[in-house]
Amino acid sequence: MVFYKIWRIWRTYGLMRKLSSINGSNASKTLLDRVMYKFESLPPLGKEYWWFLFFGRNGKRPVQLMLLIFRKHGKKMLFNDKEMVLREVEKNKLRAVTSGWIYDGKKLCNLGDTNAIVEIPGKKIVSEISGQKMTLGGGFPNYELTVGNLINLKITKGDCLEDNAASGVFLPPFGMSWIDIFSSVEGIVLGKKFKGTGHLQKVFGVTIFGPFHWGRLVFQNGSSTSFFCLKTGRNSKTYFRRSLIFHDIENKRIIRFDNPKLEILKMGNNWIVEGSDIDKTLKMVLETYATKRYVMKGGGSQVYIEYAVIPKEFKLRTKDKIITLDDTGKGVGTLEDAYW
């Protein structure tokens, strides 16, 4: 029994190493499905979560929705001050946290936090959130997501330059790895037609909670941008593990910043994000229109705030081109601020 547990944890480390070695968009369908539809064995400090984010295309303040399944090593934790039991029930079935929210164009609707049983019977994740059955099924790039009679979405291959990514940071015995899937989405949300884009993510690894910023914007012409950085503290301006990328759909090119300098500042209701490397600069002013806060305690603590945002200003300058909102059209996105 002990040998089997060690072997399972060793397999988790092996998968973490594999995803970290890819660090790009050439992951196979087999690998993406394997990561999406599997519980990993978690050693101390181990964490695992599924995170599904969707952006609508219409309205001054577009519809957004997010669903989360979260678990960590240990017997229990506090999630938004609610005690959550964490334990394996049987093979491919365990207790975890489910949570979510929907911004319906006028207000944020909280779906609540549930200490749910999560089951993975083959290529399907089955759970519940506040009494509503939640199911994700299918295989890359086509999925179907339902939450009771609240959400019913068809997720298909997106018209984007990269529709998947496998990434990671591995410094044994610590590390985190993840997959990202970028999609087109149509269906029903809160009884109304929904059309937009989706971002499915699965993350697992072995690390302490830590402060970071992450953001993603999708524009009307199909272009997108994302950024990420780890921080040394909530108010620290020292960033490491920095990334910044723009997918220029009109010109079919990917503009990557090499180890960019980043400055991320909150001023009132706006976030200001600036990045630069040797021959490129980018500045965004992002206006917040909805906010959702999560607090996790147990084996460390983490405050995790999601801001639904729209870009009020966007300017990307390269050696041969300047791209602004006049080129991309309006945008919508999410910015995350996490700290101890």
Secondary structure as a PSIPRED ss2 file (coil, helix, strand):
# PSIPRED VFORMAT (PSIPRED V4.0)

   1 M C   1.000  0.000  0.000
   2 V H   0.000  1.000  0.000
   3 F H   0.000  1.000  0.000
   4 Y H   0.000  1.000  0.000
   5 K H   0.000  1.000  0.000
   6 I H   0.000  1.000  0.000
   7 W H   0.000  1.000  0.000
   8 R H   0.000  1.000  0.000
   9 I H   0.000  1.000  0.000
  10 W H   0.000  1.000  0.000
  11 R H   0.000  1.000  0.000
  12 T H   0.000  1.000  0.000
  13 Y H   0.000  1.000  0.000
  14 G H   0.000  1.000  0.000
  15 L H   0.000  1.000  0.000
  16 M H   0.000  1.000  0.000
  17 R H   0.000  1.000  0.000
  18 K H   0.000  1.000  0.000
  19 L H   0.000  1.000  0.000
  20 S H   0.000  1.000  0.000
  21 S H   0.000  1.000  0.000
  22 I H   0.000  1.000  0.000
  23 N C   1.000  0.000  0.000
  24 G E   0.000  0.000  1.000
  25 S C   1.000  0.000  0.000
  26 N C   1.000  0.000  0.000
  27 A C   1.000  0.000  0.000
  28 S C   1.000  0.000  0.000
  29 K H   0.000  1.000  0.000
  30 T H   0.000  1.000  0.000
  31 L H   0.000  1.000  0.000
  32 L H   0.000  1.000  0.000
  33 D H   0.000  1.000  0.000
  34 R H   0.000  1.000  0.000
  35 V H   0.000  1.000  0.000
  36 M H   0.000  1.000  0.000
  37 Y C   1.000  0.000  0.000
  38 K C   1.000  0.000  0.000
  39 F C   1.000  0.000  0.000
  40 E C   1.000  0.000  0.000
  41 S C   1.000  0.000  0.000
  42 L C   1.000  0.000  0.000
  43 P C   1.000  0.000  0.000
  44 P C   1.000  0.000  0.000
  45 L C   1.000  0.000  0.000
  46 G E   0.000  0.000  1.000
  47 K E   0.000  0.000  1.000
  48 E E   0.000  0.000  1.000
  49 Y E   0.000  0.000  1.000
  50 W E   0.000  0.000  1.000
  51 W E   0.000  0.000  1.000
  52 F E   0.000  0.000  1.000
  53 L E   0.000  0.000  1.000
  54 F E   0.000  0.000  1.000
  55 F E   0.000  0.000  1.000
  56 G E   0.000  0.000  1.000
  57 R C   1.000  0.000  0.000
  58 N C   1.000  0.000  0.000
  59 G C   1.000  0.000  0.000
  60 K C   1.000  0.000  0.000
  61 R C   1.000  0.000  0.000
  62 P C   1.000  0.000  0.000
  63 V C   1.000  0.000  0.000
  64 Q E   0.000  0.000  1.000
  65 L E   0.000  0.000  1.000
  66 M E   0.000  0.000  1.000
  67 L E   0.000  0.000  1.000
  68 L E   0.000  0.000  1.000
  69 I E   0.000  0.000  1.000
  70 F E   0.000  0.000  1.000
  71 R E   0.000  0.000  1.000
  72 K E   0.000  0.000  1.000
  73 H C   1.000  0.000  0.000
  74 G C   1.000  0.000  0.000
  75 K C   1.000  0.000  0.000
  76 K E   0.000  0.000  1.000
  77 M E   0.000  0.000  1.000
  78 L E   0.000  0.000  1.000
  79 F E   0.000  0.000  1.000
  80 N C   1.000  0.000  0.000
  81 D C   1.000  0.000  0.000
  82 K E   0.000  0.000  1.000
  83 E E   0.000  0.000  1.000
  84 M E   0.000  0.000  1.000
  85 V E   0.000  0.000  1.000
  86 L C   1.000  0.000  0.000
  87 R C   1.000  0.000  0.000
  88 E E   0.000  0.000  1.000
  89 V E   0.000  0.000  1.000
  90 E E   0.000  0.000  1.000
  91 K C   1.000  0.000  0.000
  92 N C   1.000  0.000  0.000
  93 K E   0.000  0.000  1.000
  94 L E   0.000  0.000  1.000
  95 R E   0.000  0.000  1.000
  96 A E   0.000  0.000  1.000
  97 V E   0.000  0.000  1.000
  98 T E   0.000  0.000  1.000
  99 S E   0.000  0.000  1.000
 100 G E   0.000  0.000  1.000
 101 W E   0.000  0.000  1.000
 102 I E   0.000  0.000  1.000
 103 Y E   0.000  0.000  1.000
 104 D C   1.000  0.000  0.000
 105 G C   1.000  0.000  0.000
 106 K C   1.000  0.000  0.000
 107 K C   1.000  0.000  0.000
 108 L E   0.000  0.000  1.000
 109 C E   0.000  0.000  1.000
 110 N E   0.000  0.000  1.000
 111 L E   0.000  0.000  1.000
 112 G E   0.000  0.000  1.000
 113 D E   0.000  0.000  1.000
 114 T E   0.000  0.000  1.000
 115 N E   0.000  0.000  1.000
 116 A E   0.000  0.000  1.000
 117 I E   0.000  0.000  1.000
 118 V E   0.000  0.000  1.000
 119 E E   0.000  0.000  1.000
 120 I C   1.000  0.000  0.000
 121 P C   1.000  0.000  0.000
 122 G C   1.000  0.000  0.000
 123 K C   1.000  0.000  0.000
 124 K E   0.000  0.000  1.000
 125 I E   0.000  0.000  1.000
 126 V E   0.000  0.000  1.000
 127 S E   0.000  0.000  1.000
 128 E E   0.000  0.000  1.000
 129 I E   0.000  0.000  1.000
 130 S C   1.000  0.000  0.000
 131 G C   1.000  0.000  0.000
 132 Q E   0.000  0.000  1.000
 133 K E   0.000  0.000  1.000
 134 M E   0.000  0.000  1.000
 135 T E   0.000  0.000  1.000
 136 L E   0.000  0.000  1.000
 137 G E   0.000  0.000  1.000
 138 G E   0.000  0.000  1.000
 139 G E   0.000  0.000  1.000
 140 F C   1.000  0.000  0.000
 141 P C   1.000  0.000  0.000
 142 N E   0.000  0.000  1.000
 143 Y E   0.000  0.000  1.000
 144 E E   0.000  0.000  1.000
 145 L E   0.000  0.000  1.000
 146 T E   0.000  0.000  1.000
 147 V E   0.000  0.000  1.000
 148 G C   1.000  0.000  0.000
 149 N C   1.000  0.000  0.000
 150 L C   1.000  0.000  0.000
 151 I E   0.000  0.000  1.000
 152 N E   0.000  0.000  1.000
 153 L E   0.000  0.000  1.000
 154 K E   0.000  0.000  1.000
 155 I E   0.000  0.000  1.000
 156 T E   0.000  0.000  1.000
 157 K E   0.000  0.000  1.000
 158 G C   1.000  0.000  0.000
 159 D C   1.000  0.000  0.000
 160 C C   1.000  0.000  0.000
 161 L C   1.000  0.000  0.000
 162 E C   1.000  0.000  0.000
 163 D C   1.000  0.000  0.000
 164 N E   0.000  0.000  1.000
 165 A E   0.000  0.000  1.000
 166 A E   0.000  0.000  1.000
 167 S E   0.000  0.000  1.000
 168 G E   0.000  0.000  1.000
 169 V E   0.000  0.000  1.000
 170 F E   0.000  0.000  1.000
 171 L E   0.000  0.000  1.000
 172 P C   1.000  0.000  0.000
 173 P C   1.000  0.000  0.000
 174 F E   0.000  0.000  1.000
 175 G E   0.000  0.000  1.000
 176 M E   0.000  0.000  1.000
 177 S E   0.000  0.000  1.000
 178 W E   0.000  0.000  1.000
 179 I E   0.000  0.000  1.000
 180 D E   0.000  0.000  1.000
 181 I E   0.000  0.000  1.000
 182 F E   0.000  0.000  1.000
 183 S E   0.000  0.000  1.000
 184 S E   0.000  0.000  1.000
 185 V E   0.000  0.000  1.000
 186 E E   0.000  0.000  1.000
 187 G E   0.000  0.000  1.000
 188 I E   0.000  0.000  1.000
 189 V E   0.000  0.000  1.000
 190 L C   1.000  0.000  0.000
 191 G C   1.000  0.000  0.000
 192 K E   0.000  0.000  1.000
 193 K E   0.000  0.000  1.000
 194 F E   0.000  0.000  1.000
 195 K E   0.000  0.000  1.000
 196 G E   0.000  0.000  1.000
 197 T E   0.000  0.000  1.000
 198 G E   0.000  0.000  1.000
 199 H E   0.000  0.000  1.000
 200 L E   0.000  0.000  1.000
 201 Q E   0.000  0.000  1.000
 202 K E   0.000  0.000  1.000
 203 V E   0.000  0.000  1.000
 204 F E   0.000  0.000  1.000
 205 G E   0.000  0.000  1.000
 206 V E   0.000  0.000  1.000
 207 T C   1.000  0.000  0.000
 208 I C   1.000  0.000  0.000
 209 F C   1.000  0.000  0.000
 210 G C   1.000  0.000  0.000
 211 P C   1.000  0.000  0.000
 212 F E   0.000  0.000  1.000
 213 H E   0.000  0.000  1.000
 214 W E   0.000  0.000  1.000
 215 G E   0.000  0.000  1.000
 216 R E   0.000  0.000  1.000
 217 L E   0.000  0.000  1.000
 218 V E   0.000  0.000  1.000
 219 F E   0.000  0.000  1.000
 220 Q C   1.000  0.000  0.000
 221 N C   1.000  0.000  0.000
 222 G C   1.000  0.000  0.000
 223 S C   1.000  0.000  0.000
 224 S E   0.000  0.000  1.000
 225 T E   0.000  0.000  1.000
 226 S E   0.000  0.000  1.000
 227 F E   0.000  0.000  1.000
 228 F E   0.000  0.000  1.000
 229 C E   0.000  0.000  1.000
 230 L E   0.000  0.000  1.000
 231 K E   0.000  0.000  1.000
 232 T C   1.000  0.000  0.000
 233 G C   1.000  0.000  0.000
 234 R C   1.000  0.000  0.000
 235 N C   1.000  0.000  0.000
 236 S C   1.000  0.000  0.000
 237 K C   1.000  0.000  0.000
 238 T C   1.000  0.000  0.000
 239 Y E   0.000  0.000  1.000
 240 F E   0.000  0.000  1.000
 241 R E   0.000  0.000  1.000
 242 R E   0.000  0.000  1.000
 243 S E   0.000  0.000  1.000
 244 L E   0.000  0.000  1.000
 245 I E   0.000  0.000  1.000
 246 F E   0.000  0.000  1.000
 247 H E   0.000  0.000  1.000
 248 D E   0.000  0.000  1.000
 249 I C   1.000  0.000  0.000
 250 E C   1.000  0.000  0.000
 251 N C   1.000  0.000  0.000
 252 K C   1.000  0.000  0.000
 253 R E   0.000  0.000  1.000
 254 I E   0.000  0.000  1.000
 255 I E   0.000  0.000  1.000
 256 R E   0.000  0.000  1.000
 257 F C   1.000  0.000  0.000
 258 D C   1.000  0.000  0.000
 259 N C   1.000  0.000  0.000
 260 P C   1.000  0.000  0.000
 261 K E   0.000  0.000  1.000
 262 L E   0.000  0.000  1.000
 263 E E   0.000  0.000  1.000
 264 I E   0.000  0.000  1.000
 265 L E   0.000  0.000  1.000
 266 K E   0.000  0.000  1.000
 267 M E   0.000  0.000  1.000
 268 G C   1.000  0.000  0.000
 269 N C   1.000  0.000  0.000
 270 N E   0.000  0.000  1.000
 271 W E   0.000  0.000  1.000
 272 I E   0.000  0.000  1.000
 273 V E   0.000  0.000  1.000
 274 E E   0.000  0.000  1.000
 275 G E   0.000  0.000  1.000
 276 S E   0.000  0.000  1.000
 277 D C   1.000  0.000  0.000
 278 I C   1.000  0.000  0.000
 279 D C   1.000  0.000  0.000
 280 K C   1.000  0.000  0.000
 281 T E   0.000  0.000  1.000
 282 L E   0.000  0.000  1.000
 283 K E   0.000  0.000  1.000
 284 M E   0.000  0.000  1.000
 285 V E   0.000  0.000  1.000
 286 L E   0.000  0.000  1.000
 287 E E   0.000  0.000  1.000
 288 T E   0.000  0.000  1.000
 289 Y E   0.000  0.000  1.000
 290 A E   0.000  0.000  1.000
 291 T E   0.000  0.000  1.000
 292 K E   0.000  0.000  1.000
 293 R E   0.000  0.000  1.000
 294 Y E   0.000  0.000  1.000
 295 V E   0.000  0.000  1.000
 296 M E   0.000  0.000  1.000
 297 K E   0.000  0.000  1.000
 298 G C   1.000  0.000  0.000
 299 G C   1.000  0.000  0.000
 300 G C   1.000  0.000  0.000
 301 S E   0.000  0.000  1.000
 302 Q E   0.000  0.000  1.000
 303 V E   0.000  0.000  1.000
 304 Y E   0.000  0.000  1.000
 305 I E   0.000  0.000  1.000
 306 E E   0.000  0.000  1.000
 307 Y E   0.000  0.000  1.000
 308 A E   0.000  0.000  1.000
 309 V E   0.000  0.000  1.000
 310 I E   0.000  0.000  1.000
 311 P E   0.000  0.000  1.000
 312 K E   0.000  0.000  1.000
 313 E E   0.000  0.000  1.000
 314 F E   0.000  0.000  1.000
 315 K E   0.000  0.000  1.000
 316 L E   0.000  0.000  1.000
 317 R E   0.000  0.000  1.000
 318 T C   1.000  0.000  0.000
 319 K C   1.000  0.000  0.000
 320 D C   1.000  0.000  0.000
 321 K C   1.000  0.000  0.000
 322 I E   0.000  0.000  1.000
 323 I E   0.000  0.000  1.000
 324 T E   0.000  0.000  1.000
 325 L H   0.000  1.000  0.000
 326 D H   0.000  1.000  0.000
 327 D H   0.000  1.000  0.000
 328 T H   0.000  1.000  0.000
 329 G C   1.000  0.000  0.000
 330 K C   1.000  0.000  0.000
 331 G E   0.000  0.000  1.000
 332 V E   0.000  0.000  1.000
 333 G E   0.000  0.000  1.000
 334 T E   0.000  0.000  1.000
 335 L E   0.000  0.000  1.000
 336 E E   0.000  0.000  1.000
 337 D E   0.000  0.000  1.000
 338 A E   0.000  0.000  1.000
 339 Y E   0.000  0.000  1.000
 340 W C   1.000  0.000  0.000
